[in-house]
Amino acid sequence: MFFSLNLSIHFQTDEPTKRLSAQHFRYTPDSGKSGVYINYREVSQQFELEPGHYVLIPSTFHHNEAADYMLRVFGEKTFTLEG
């Protein structure tokens, strides 16, 4: 079974270890999206991001629909991922 998936990227304006507030998502536009929710096995997208701290948020189309994710990130320059 496949779920309709999407990925959004949000710039972390505060301290990178802090959790983003609900207000952040209401008033701060995302830095990138994978597009519309798509019912495929995988979703991929290429982004050009400024240096900084970002939060990657995979989601399903239906609210409270749980799914497993594998996140693969590639970059042309050296970067660090923390989870």
Backbone as JSON, one array per atom type, in Angstrom:
{
  "sequence": "MFFSLNLSIHFQTDEPTKRLSAQHFRYTPDSGKSGVYINYREVSQQFELEPGHYVLIPSTFHHNEAADYMLRVFGEKTFTLEG",
  "N": [[0.84, -1.18, 0.0], [0.58, 2.18, -0.89], [1.13, 5.52, 0.2], [-0.1, 8.86, -0.13], [2.38, 11.13, -0.47], [4.5, 13.81, 0.77], [7.07, 16.27, 1.04], [8.32, 18.79, 3.06], [10.39, 21.66, 3.58], [11.77, 23.58, 6.09], [13.21, 26.59, 7.15], [15.29, 26.93, 9.91], [15.02, 29.33, 12.09], [15.5, 29.97, 14.72], [17.4, 28.74, 17.52], [19.08, 25.81, 16.57], [18.57, 23.44, 17.99], [16.14, 23.74, 19.15], [12.61, 23.13, 19.2], [10.36, 23.74, 16.51], [7.77, 26.13, 16.68], [4.12, 26.16, 16.55], [3.32, 28.61, 15.6], [5.47, 29.33, 14.01], [5.07, 27.76, 11.7], [2.67, 28.81, 10.8], [3.23, 31.49, 10.14], [5.65, 31.68, 8.78], [6.94, 31.17, 5.64], [7.51, 28.07, 3.86], [10.72, 26.71, 2.92], [10.96, 25.08, 0.81], [9.21, 22.59, -1.11], [8.06, 19.33, -2.02], [6.13, 19.41, -3.88], [2.8, 18.7, -5.04], [0.81, 16.4, -3.11], [1.57, 13.07, -3.72], [0.77, 9.88, -4.95], [2.84, 7.79, -4.87], [5.57, 5.46, -4.64], [7.87, 6.72, -3.96], [9.17, 10.03, -3.42], [10.82, 12.67, -4.91], [12.97, 15.51, -5.09], [14.73, 18.43, -6.13], [16.53, 20.93, -4.48], [17.66, 24.3, -4.01], [19.34, 25.64, -1.47], [20.05, 28.18, 0.91], [22.96, 28.52, 3.04], [22.57, 27.23, 6.34], [20.38, 26.18, 9.04], [17.99, 23.64, 8.74], [14.72, 22.14, 8.81], [13.41, 19.09, 7.93], [10.39, 17.85, 6.83], [8.6, 15.1, 6.39], [5.42, 14.04, 5.17], [2.06, 12.65, 5.16], [-0.89, 12.68, 3.11], [-3.42, 12.48, 4.39], [-4.57, 13.54, 7.53], [-3.12, 12.49, 10.58], [-2.34, 10.01, 9.56], [-0.22, 7.45, 9.68], [3.04, 6.58, 8.5], [5.94, 4.82, 7.32], [9.2, 6.14, 6.72], [11.96, 6.64, 4.54], [14.63, 8.66, 4.38], [16.65, 10.23, 2.1], [19.43, 12.16, 1.47], [21.25, 14.27, -0.61], [24.09, 16.23, -1.45], [25.89, 18.91, -3.03], [27.88, 20.2, -1.75], [29.75, 19.93, 1.34], [27.9, 18.85, 4.15], [25.99, 18.52, 7.2], [23.92, 16.17, 8.86], [21.51, 15.9, 11.4], [19.61, 14.06, 13.71]],
  "CA": [[0.0, 0.0, 0.0], [1.32, 3.42, -0.96], [0.46, 6.69, 0.75], [0.2, 10.13, -0.81], [3.49, 11.69, 0.32], [5.03, 15.13, 0.5], [8.2, 16.68, 1.88], [8.51, 20.24, 3.13], [11.63, 22.09, 4.22], [11.58, 24.84, 6.81], [14.43, 27.2, 7.68], [15.28, 27.02, 11.38], [15.49, 30.67, 12.41], [15.95, 30.0, 16.11], [18.45, 27.79, 17.85], [18.79, 24.57, 15.84], [18.12, 22.34, 18.84], [14.78, 24.03, 19.62], [11.49, 22.67, 18.4], [9.64, 24.83, 15.86], [6.43, 26.34, 17.24], [3.01, 26.19, 15.6], [3.34, 29.95, 15.0], [6.47, 29.33, 12.95], [4.47, 27.2, 10.49], [1.6, 29.71, 10.36], [3.68, 32.81, 9.67], [6.91, 31.6, 8.05], [6.78, 30.29, 4.47], [8.49, 26.99, 3.78], [11.85, 26.97, 2.03], [10.83, 24.17, -0.32], [8.23, 21.5, -1.04], [8.2, 18.38, -3.12], [5.01, 19.62, -4.8], [1.52, 18.19, -4.56], [0.87, 15.05, -2.56], [1.59, 12.15, -4.85], [0.57, 8.51, -4.5], [3.93, 6.98, -5.42], [6.42, 4.81, -3.66], [8.91, 7.66, -3.55], [9.05, 11.42, -3.82], [12.16, 13.27, -4.96], [12.97, 16.9, -5.51], [16.02, 19.1, -6.0], [16.37, 22.26, -3.88], [18.83, 25.15, -3.79], [19.12, 26.26, -0.17], [21.12, 29.0, 1.49], [23.53, 27.88, 4.23], [21.8, 27.41, 7.57], [19.77, 25.0, 9.66], [16.68, 23.38, 8.17], [13.94, 21.02, 9.32], [12.76, 18.37, 6.84], [9.16, 17.27, 7.37], [7.82, 14.24, 5.49], [4.03, 13.93, 5.65], [1.07, 11.99, 4.33], [-2.0, 13.57, 2.75], [-4.47, 12.43, 5.41], [-4.17, 13.89, 8.89], [-2.95, 11.35, 11.5], [-2.05, 8.77, 8.84], [1.19, 7.13, 9.94], [3.75, 5.84, 7.46], [7.39, 4.73, 7.51], [9.92, 6.94, 5.74], [13.4, 6.59, 4.4], [15.01, 9.96, 3.87], [17.97, 10.21, 1.5], [19.8, 13.54, 1.17], [22.49, 14.44, -1.35], [24.49, 17.63, -1.55], [27.1, 19.17, -3.8], [28.88, 20.67, -0.79], [29.75, 19.21, 2.61], [26.84, 19.25, 5.08], [25.79, 17.64, 8.34], [22.54, 15.87, 9.23], [21.3, 15.48, 12.78], [18.23, 13.6, 13.87]],
  "C": [[0.89, 1.24, 0.0], [0.47, 4.55, -0.39], [0.78, 7.89, -0.12], [1.19, 10.89, 0.06], [3.87, 13.08, -0.14], [6.2, 15.38, 1.43], [8.25, 18.19, 1.87], [9.77, 20.54, 3.92], [11.39, 23.45, 4.84], [12.91, 25.31, 7.37], [14.28, 27.35, 9.18], [15.88, 28.36, 11.77], [16.03, 30.77, 13.83], [17.12, 29.06, 16.3], [18.12, 26.43, 17.24], [18.29, 23.42, 16.72], [16.71, 22.55, 19.36], [13.74, 23.5, 18.65], [10.78, 23.87, 17.77], [8.22, 24.92, 16.43], [5.37, 26.3, 16.14], [2.97, 27.55, 14.89], [4.35, 30.02, 13.85], [5.84, 28.84, 11.64], [3.34, 28.06, 9.95], [2.13, 30.94, 9.64], [4.99, 32.8, 8.87], [6.73, 30.68, 6.85], [7.85, 29.2, 4.47], [9.6, 27.38, 2.8], [11.82, 26.07, 0.8], [9.8, 23.09, -0.04], [8.47, 20.56, -2.2], [7.05, 18.5, -4.12], [3.72, 19.11, -4.2], [1.74, 16.81, -3.95], [0.71, 14.07, -3.71], [1.55, 10.72, -4.33], [1.59, 7.59, -5.19], [4.71, 6.35, -4.28], [7.49, 5.75, -3.14], [8.61, 9.05, -4.08], [10.46, 11.98, -3.85], [12.04, 14.69, -5.51], [14.37, 17.47, -5.33], [15.76, 20.52, -5.5], [17.71, 22.98, -3.88], [18.57, 25.92, -2.51], [20.32, 27.09, 0.25], [21.7, 28.25, 2.68], [22.69, 28.19, 5.47], [21.28, 26.09, 8.09], [18.35, 24.86, 9.13], [16.04, 22.18, 8.87], [13.24, 20.4, 8.12], [11.56, 17.64, 7.42], [8.47, 16.43, 6.3], [6.41, 14.12, 6.05], [3.18, 13.15, 4.66], [-0.09, 12.95, 4.1], [-3.06, 13.62, 3.85], [-3.9, 12.69, 6.8], [-4.15, 12.63, 9.76], [-2.78, 10.01, 10.79], [-0.55, 8.5, 8.98], [1.79, 6.32, 8.78], [5.23, 5.82, 7.82], [8.06, 5.52, 6.39], [11.39, 6.55, 5.71], [13.77, 7.91, 3.74], [16.45, 9.88, 3.37], [18.3, 11.62, 1.04], [21.16, 13.55, 0.48], [22.82, 15.91, -1.42], [25.77, 17.77, -2.36], [28.23, 19.64, -2.89], [28.75, 19.87, 0.51], [28.64, 19.75, 3.51], [26.72, 18.2, 6.18], [24.31, 17.42, 8.56], [22.5, 15.43, 10.68], [19.84, 15.06, 12.92], [17.92, 13.18, 15.26]]
}
